[in-house]
Amino acid sequence: MGDRAQVVRPSDQPTLTDGVVWLTPFSVDDAIAIGEFNLDDEHRRWFDQPPVDEDPVRRRAHGEDVRTV
């Protein structure tokens, strides 16, 4: 893995909350939302994302890849 940070499994990550907002570890259910972020122009601008992939199946696969990195 070289200089990359150690990968932490989602099951090892805590859920963080202030009682109003909950931050939870990634799950496979998040893959669609992660893949859909690239549809938002502002998200792509701020996070230097690649052009939108028109295929929703490939966007979901991208979301699943992000979850496992």
Secondary structure, DSSP 8 states (H G I E B T S, - for coil): -TTS-----GGGS--EE-SS-EE----GGGHHHHHHGGG-HHHHHHHT-----S-HHHHHHHHHHHHH-
